[in-house]
Amino acid sequence: MKSAWTFSFFLGLFAWAYIPTAFAQETSSNLTRCENSFGKEPVGTTVEICRLELTGPVTQAKRVKILETLGKAYLAQNEADLAISTWNEASQYSPLSREDQVAAEAWTRLQVLIGQTYAQADQTERAEAHFQKTLSTVEQSIGRYSLPAGMVQDALGTYYALQSKAAESEAAFKRSRIVYEIRLGKTNARTLETRMNHAVGLLDMEKEQEALESFQVLAEIINATPNYKNEPIRAEILTFLGTLQMRGDQLQEAAKNYQTAFEVRQAAFGPNDIRTSQSLNNLGVVLYRAGDLKRAEVALSRAYIIRADALGNEDPLTLSTQKNLQAVIAAQNAAKTGLSGSAKRN
């Protein structure tokens, strides 16, 4: 069985299963209809909702959020050029200035998305040039130790890790972590997120033992902090840790972390969200490997229904979960046949 999960932060960023933690803390009541639709309804429906919402009266800040989400929906439809043009349009409504921190971070986030999209399309030189230009603009406009500068350094750390440029990646992540620790504190969600991204970068550079140690430290911190009980970043960290544990055949530990990640995502996003289905799929995989076929079937069946309803029967995530579920059912049938044969022989 193959889990629909990847170490790469770039791929995870654009998958339905993942939305960056630092930007997913608002309650659904504060989100636009467009944002609420993303990840919960078919992508085509989200596109139509976003477009319709843009025709009505919305504030400038809301317009930026709608356009950002619309770009992500376009990207989910493999329309990268349309996504980039949409994010460039959104940037025009979100100035980069010291006086408006929210707008400055929104502008930076949009530019990071554009750079990541170039990288995902294997336009590596263009991606690096875009990241460096964005960083230079941010540092000149609002300072080297501003939060937007930390955001770009974090993205650069991931980019360089995927290019196997270890020294550049380490330097970028170090600068990002310094910014966040100075500005927000060592246990702030965004500080922990850049540390998590660094650990993922270690995985991309095949430094699995170092990554495992990093995730273990992060899990200890976040599990011991009551404020993070149902925060999405806790689910992300435990998901990465669980996957590494499963790769090391620590199946019970992995199942425990996947179960907790599922509970967190269900509380944070609801029972029918794509991100919740990721945890259910992961849990089903590890339970299958551990021989707990009944619980594996329950988890994978729920994941399949969520993904089929939201993404359609032919989506790669839906098909992956379907294959996992078929493997569980085949194992159950084989076990029944074996028991029947044993009874006859007796």
C-alpha positions in Angstrom: 0.0 0.0 0.0 1.2 3.5 -0.8 0.2 6.5 1.3 -0.9 9.6 -0.6 1.7 11.7 1.2 5.1 13.2 0.3 8.0 14.6 2.2 8.2 17.6 -0.2 6.8 20.8 1.3 6.2 22.2 -2.2 4.0 19.3 -3.2 2.3 19.3 0.2 1.6 23.1 0.0 -0.5 22.7 -3.1 -2.1 19.3 -2.3 -5.7 19.5 -1.0 -4.4 17.9 2.2 -2.3 20.7 3.3 -2.6 24.5 3.9 0.2 26.3 5.6 -0.4 26.4 9.3 0.5 30.0 10.0 -2.2 31.1 7.5 -4.9 28.7 8.6 -5.7 29.9 12.1 -8.9 31.9 11.4 -12.2 30.4 12.3 -14.6 29.6 9.5 -16.8 32.6 10.5 -14.0 35.0 9.6 -13.3 33.4 6.2 -14.9 34.3 2.9 -17.3 31.9 1.2 -14.5 31.3 -1.3 -12.0 30.3 1.5 -14.6 28.1 3.2 -15.2 26.2 0.0 -11.6 25.4 -0.7 -10.8 21.9 0.3 -14.4 21.1 1.2 -16.1 21.2 -2.2 -15.0 20.1 -5.7 -12.4 22.6 -7.1 -14.6 23.6 -9.9 -17.3 24.7 -7.4 -14.7 26.6 -5.5 -13.6 28.5 -8.6 -17.2 29.5 -9.3 -17.9 30.6 -5.7 -14.7 32.7 -5.7 -15.5 34.4 -9.0 -19.1 35.1 -7.9 -17.9 36.5 -4.6 -15.6 38.9 -6.4 -18.5 40.5 -8.2 -20.1 41.6 -5.0 -19.1 44.3 -2.5 -16.0 43.2 -0.6 -13.3 45.0 1.3 -9.8 45.3 -0.2 -8.5 42.8 2.4 -11.3 40.3 1.5 -10.6 40.7 -2.2 -6.9 39.7 -1.6 -8.0 36.6 0.3 -10.5 35.6 -2.4 -8.0 36.1 -5.2 -5.3 34.1 -3.2 -7.7 31.2 -2.8 -8.9 31.4 -6.4 -5.2 31.2 -7.5 -4.8 28.0 -5.4 -8.0 26.6 -7.0 -6.6 27.3 -10.4 -3.4 25.6 -9.5 -5.3 22.6 -8.3 -6.7 22.4 -11.8 -3.2 22.5 -13.2 -3.7 26.1 -14.5 -0.4 27.5 -13.2 -0.2 30.5 -15.5 -3.8 31.5 -14.4 -2.9 31.0 -10.8 0.2 33.3 -11.1 -1.7 36.0 -12.9 -4.4 35.9 -10.2 -1.8 36.2 -7.4 -0.2 39.1 -9.2 -3.5 40.8 -9.4 -4.1 40.2 -5.7 -0.7 41.8 -4.9 -1.9 45.1 -6.4 -4.4 45.3 -3.6 -1.9 44.5 -0.8 0.9 47.1 -0.5 4.3 46.3 1.0 4.7 48.9 3.7 5.8 49.2 7.3 2.5 50.8 8.2 0.3 47.8 7.3 1.8 44.6 8.6 -1.2 42.5 7.5 -1.0 43.8 3.9 2.8 43.4 3.8 2.6 39.7 4.9 -0.2 39.1 2.3 1.9 40.6 -0.5 4.9 38.5 0.6 2.8 35.3 0.8 1.5 35.9 -2.7 5.0 36.3 -4.1 6.1 33.2 -2.3 3.3 31.3 -3.9 4.4 32.5 -7.3 8.0 31.4 -6.7 6.9 28.0 -5.4 4.7 27.5 -8.5 7.7 28.2 -10.7 9.7 25.6 -8.7 6.9 23.1 -9.0 6.9 23.5 -12.7 10.7 22.9 -12.8 11.5 26.5 -13.7 14.2 26.5 -11.1 16.2 29.5 -12.3 13.1 31.5 -12.6 12.0 30.4 -9.1 15.3 31.3 -7.4 15.4 34.7 -9.2 11.8 35.4 -8.1 12.6 34.4 -4.4 15.7 36.5 -4.4 14.0 39.6 -5.9 11.2 39.2 -3.4 13.6 39.0 -0.5 15.5 42.0 -1.7 12.3 44.1 -2.1 11.1 43.1 1.4 14.5 43.8 3.1 14.8 47.2 1.4 11.2 48.2 2.1 10.6 47.0 5.7 13.8 45.4 7.0 15.9 42.2 7.2 14.3 41.2 10.4 10.7 41.8 9.5 8.2 38.9 9.5 7.9 39.1 5.7 11.7 38.6 5.4 11.4 35.6 7.6 8.6 34.2 5.3 10.8 34.5 2.2 13.8 33.0 3.9 11.7 30.0 5.0 10.6 29.5 1.4 14.1 29.8 0.2 15.2 27.2 2.7 12.7 24.7 1.3 13.6 25.6 -2.3 17.4 25.1 -1.7 16.7 21.8 0.1 14.8 20.5 -2.9 17.8 21.5 -5.1 20.1 19.6 -2.7 21.9 22.8 -1.8 22.5 22.0 1.9 24.6 25.0 2.9 22.2 27.5 1.3 19.2 25.7 2.8 20.6 25.7 6.3 21.5 29.4 6.1 18.1 30.4 4.9 16.2 28.4 7.5 18.6 29.7 10.2 17.8 33.3 9.2 14.1 32.5 9.1 14.1 31.0 12.6 16.0 33.9 14.0 13.4 36.4 12.7 10.5 34.4 14.1 12.1 33.8 17.5 13.0 37.5 17.8 9.6 38.7 16.6 7.2 36.1 18.0 9.0 33.8 20.5 10.4 30.3 20.4 7.0 28.5 20.9 4.9 30.6 18.5 3.2 28.6 15.8 5.0 30.3 13.0 8.4 29.7 14.7 7.5 26.0 15.1 6.3 25.9 11.5 9.7 27.1 10.1 11.4 24.5 12.3 9.0 21.9 10.8 9.8 23.1 7.3 13.5 22.8 8.1 13.0 19.2 9.2 11.1 18.5 5.9 14.0 20.0 4.1 16.3 17.6 5.8 14.1 14.8 4.5 14.3 16.2 1.0 18.1 16.1 1.3 17.9 12.5 2.5 19.0 13.3 6.1 16.3 11.2 7.6 17.9 10.6 11.1 18.4 14.3 11.6 14.8 15.0 10.5 13.4 12.3 12.8 15.2 13.9 15.8 13.9 17.3 14.8 10.3 16.0 14.6 10.6 14.2 17.9 11.7 17.5 19.6 8.9 19.4 17.9 6.3 16.8 18.9 7.5 17.0 22.5 7.1 20.8 22.5 3.7 20.9 20.9 2.2 18.0 22.8 3.2 19.7 26.1 1.6 23.0 25.1 -2.1 23.0 25.9 -2.7 25.9 23.5 -1.9 23.6 20.5 -4.2 20.8 21.5 -6.4 21.3 18.4 -4.2 23.5 16.2 -3.4 22.3 12.7 0.3 22.6 13.1 0.2 19.8 15.8 -1.4 17.5 13.2 1.3 18.4 10.6 4.1 17.6 13.0 2.6 14.4 14.2 1.9 13.3 10.6 5.5 13.7 9.6 6.7 12.0 12.7 4.2 9.1 12.3 5.3 8.6 8.7 9.0 8.4 9.7 8.0 5.9 12.5 6.1 3.8 10.0 9.1 3.8 7.7 11.1 2.5 10.6 8.4 -0.2 11.4 7.4 1.5 14.7 3.8 0.8 13.8 2.2 1.3 17.1 3.9 4.7 17.7 3.0 5.7 14.1 -0.7 4.7 14.6 -0.9 6.7 17.8 0.4 9.9 16.1 -1.8 9.4 13.1 -4.8 8.9 15.3 -4.0 12.1 17.2 -3.4 14.0 14.0 -6.9 12.8 12.8 -8.5 14.0 16.0 -6.9 17.4 15.7 -7.8 17.9 12.0 -11.4 16.8 12.7 -11.7 19.3 15.5 -10.0 22.1 13.4 -11.5 21.5 10.0 -14.5 19.2 10.5 -15.1 15.5 9.7 -15.5 15.9 5.9 -12.5 18.1 5.1 -9.8 16.9 2.7 -7.2 17.5 5.3 -9.1 15.2 7.7 -9.2 12.5 5.0 -5.4 12.6 4.8 -5.1 11.6 8.4 -7.7 8.9 7.9 -5.8 7.5 4.9 -2.5 7.5 6.8 -4.1 5.8 9.8 -5.7 3.2 7.6 -2.3 2.4 6.0 -0.5 1.9 9.2 -3.3 -0.2 10.7 -3.2 -2.4 7.6 0.6 -2.8 8.1 0.0 -3.6 11.8 -2.6 -6.3 10.8 -5.6 -4.4 12.3 -7.7 -4.9 9.2 -11.1 -4.0 10.7 -10.0 -0.6 11.9 -8.0 -0.1 8.7 -11.2 -0.7 6.6 -13.2 1.8 8.7 -10.5 4.6 8.4 -10.0 4.1 4.7 -13.7 3.8 3.9 -14.2 7.2 5.5 -11.2 8.7 3.7 -12.5 7.4 0.4 -16.0 8.8 0.8 -14.6 12.3 1.8 -12.2 12.3 -1.2 -14.7 11.0 -3.7 -17.3 13.5 -2.7 -14.9 16.5 -2.7 -12.5 15.6 -5.5 -14.3 13.1 -7.7 -13.7 9.4 -8.3 -10.8 9.9 -10.7 -8.7 12.3 -8.6 -5.3 10.8 -7.7 -5.9 11.1 -4.0 -9.3 9.3 -4.3 -7.7 6.6 -6.4 -4.8 6.1 -4.0 -7.2 5.6 -1.1 -9.3 3.3 -3.2 -6.3 1.1 -3.9 -5.4 1.1 -0.2 -9.0 0.0 0.7 -8.9 -2.7 -2.0 -5.7 -4.1 -0.5 -7.3 -4.2 3.0 -10.4 -6.0 1.6 -8.2 -8.5 -0.3 -6.3 -9.2 2.9 -9.5 -9.7 4.8 -10.7 -12.2 2.2 -7.4 -14.0 2.2 -7.6 -14.3 6.0 -11.2 -15.7 5.8 -10.1 -18.2 3.2 -7.3 -19.3 5.3 -9.5 -19.8 8.3 -12.0 -21.7 6.3 -9.3 -24.0 4.9 -7.9 -24.6 8.4 -11.4 -25.6 9.6 -11.8 -28.1 6.8 -8.4 -29.6 7.4 -9.3 -30.1 11.0 
